[in-house]
Amino acid sequence: MRIFGCFAAGYFMSYGLRSVNAVLAPELTAELGLTNAQLGSLSSAYFLAFAAMQIPLGVWLDRYGPRRVDAVLMGVAALGCAAFALAESLGVLWLGRAMIGAGVSGALMASLTAYRQWFPAERQTRLAAWMLMAGTVGVLVTTVPVHRALPLLGWRGVFWVAAAMLAAVGLAMWTLLPRDRERAPADGAGTGSFLAALAGYREVFSNGYFWRMTLTAGVIQGGFVSMQSLWVGPWFATVLGVQGAARADLLFAFNFGLMWCFLALGWIAPRIGADRASLARMVALATVAVVAFEVAIAWAHGPSAWWLWLGYAAAATVYTLVQPRVGLAFPARLAGRALTGFNLLIFSWMFASQWGFGLAIDAFRADGLDEVAAFRAAMLAFASLHAACLVLFVAWPRRWGGR
């Protein structure tokens, strides 16, 4: 429980900071006069920095162990929150947001690496699901509680509080996680050069199963998180016409439902077949459901349409089963690099997806659509891309190592 508690606290902060702009978007837009594309770029700076950290992060996790790496990075995230709180320009805000993304880049990967090394295989998917539940609790805190704290703290005060909490979590990781579980990896990642340790990624990126799962689960899960962490808030406000406290309440309800989905998945995961065929069937069915909900969301009208987002969230939770299974497909000595390689591609897509959705909205508006119609058109484009992922996943050739 001590191990899980420390890592869960870090991921709580990571996911909360990932999603806080969904609530703060009106304040940031009003104060800085941001366009949809600029808002998407600012929020996605987190994902860009997060993705850029994954390759060195995998080597550091295998070399130095998750305790030391995650504790230090929490300090970097705390400095990023301080920079964001002090910023007076879009450029400094972007830099602070990127520092936050870099600092929390190890929050989930450090935990999964530790669990891969320290706990038996049958616990991996349950621990992963419960970590994501802890992250969703962080999102809940960024909805109604943050909205109600804004009149007292302002958006800058919110980030000062986050900086203090991150520093406390980093200190707890450094002092409370067991040091005797840190071990030198067998392939020389702990003793050789950094460039030599990078060679371990060759084995990861040459694996056909890795690519089949990443190009489907990674793209669709990344797309969902880009929605959850930013665009669901503007969607409720612009398309469904829900404003102010009512919008914060709906965001809370949406993420509360997502938290229960992760909790249920934690109990269900050990009962799912461990073979690749069982997981592949689940991923294919989940992708059909995701595309169906995205199309329905694009066409639905009225405040009650927010219920469709709960169905979207429930279908998207299935993809959380993929990452720990991909990690188990490689030997323990490559655990950090396999998991971070997967994360690199997911978060690269989160960056492209979150920014691209804003660009698409602005592009459709430039073509003459009103703002609501532009949002709907962007969502339909999103669904079309995910439908293409489903076709690729089902038709993946056996000779590429995908079965």
TASUL-V653948 format. One record per pair of residues at least 12 apart in sequence whose C-alpha atoms are under 6 Angstrom apart, sorted by the first residue. I is the first residue (numbers start at 1). J is the second residue. D is the distance in whole Angstrom. If there is no record, write none. Layout:
i:I j:J d:D
i:I j:J d:D
This chain:
i:3 j:177 d:6
i:6 j:173 d:6
i:7 j:111 d:6
i:8 j:131 d:6
i:8 j:134 d:6
i:10 j:107 d:6
i:11 j:107 d:5
i:11 j:135 d:5
i:12 j:134 d:6
i:12 j:135 d:4
i:12 j:138 d:5
i:14 j:104 d:5
i:15 j:135 d:5
i:15 j:138 d:6
i:16 j:138 d:4
i:16 j:139 d:4
i:16 j:142 d:6
i:18 j:229 d:6
i:19 j:229 d:4
i:20 j:142 d:5
i:21 j:230 d:6
i:22 j:229 d:6
i:22 j:230 d:4
i:22 j:233 d:5
i:36 j:358 d:5
i:37 j:358 d:5
i:37 j:359 d:5
i:40 j:354 d:6
i:40 j:355 d:4
i:40 j:358 d:5
i:41 j:355 d:5
i:42 j:94 d:5
i:44 j:351 d:5
i:44 j:354 d:6
i:45 j:97 d:6
i:45 j:98 d:5
i:46 j:97 d:5
i:46 j:98 d:5
i:46 j:101 d:4
i:47 j:347 d:6
i:47 j:351 d:5
i:48 j:351 d:5
i:49 j:98 d:5
i:49 j:101 d:5
i:49 j:102 d:5
i:50 j:101 d:5
i:50 j:102 d:5
i:50 j:105 d:5
i:51 j:344 d:5
i:51 j:347 d:5
i:51 j:348 d:5
i:54 j:340 d:5
i:54 j:344 d:5
i:58 j:336 d:5
i:58 j:337 d:4
i:58 j:340 d:5
i:61 j:336 d:6
i:62 j:336 d:6
i:63 j:189 d:5
i:63 j:190 d:4
i:65 j:182 d:6
i:66 j:110 d:5
i:70 j:106 d:6
i:71 j:170 d:4
i:71 j:173 d:5
i:71 j:174 d:6
i:73 j:103 d:4
i:74 j:103 d:5
i:74 j:166 d:6
i:74 j:170 d:5
i:75 j:167 d:6
i:76 j:103 d:5
i:77 j:99 d:6
i:77 j:100 d:4
i:77 j:103 d:4
i:78 j:163 d:4
i:78 j:166 d:5
i:78 j:167 d:6
i:80 j:96 d:4
i:80 j:99 d:5
i:80 j:100 d:5
i:81 j:159 d:5
i:81 j:163 d:5
i:82 j:160 d:6
i:83 j:96 d:5
i:84 j:96 d:5
i:85 j:156 d:4
i:85 j:159 d:6
i:113 j:335 d:6
i:113 j:336 d:5
i:125 j:269 d:6
i:126 j:266 d:4
i:126 j:269 d:6
i:129 j:262 d:6
i:129 j:266 d:5
i:130 j:266 d:6
i:133 j:259 d:5
i:133 j:262 d:5
i:136 j:259 d:5
i:140 j:252 d:5
i:140 j:255 d:6
i:143 j:248 d:5
i:143 j:251 d:6
i:143 j:252 d:5
i:144 j:248 d:5
i:144 j:249 d:6
i:185 j:333 d:6
i:186 j:333 d:6
i:204 j:338 d:6
i:208 j:400 d:5
i:208 j:401 d:4
i:208 j:402 d:5
i:209 j:401 d:6
i:209 j:402 d:4
i:212 j:402 d:6
i:216 j:389 d:5
i:217 j:319 d:6
i:218 j:346 d:5
i:222 j:346 d:5
i:222 j:349 d:6
i:222 j:350 d:5
i:223 j:350 d:6
i:223 j:353 d:6
i:226 j:350 d:5
i:226 j:354 d:5
i:239 j:372 d:5
i:240 j:302 d:5
i:240 j:303 d:5
i:258 j:313 d:6
i:261 j:314 d:6
i:286 j:315 d:5
i:290 j:312 d:6
i:290 j:315 d:6
i:291 j:383 d:5
i:293 j:312 d:6
i:294 j:383 d:6
i:298 j:376 d:5
i:298 j:379 d:6
i:327 j:339 d:6
i:360 j:378 d:6
i:361 j:374 d:5
i:361 j:375 d:6
i:361 j:378 d:6
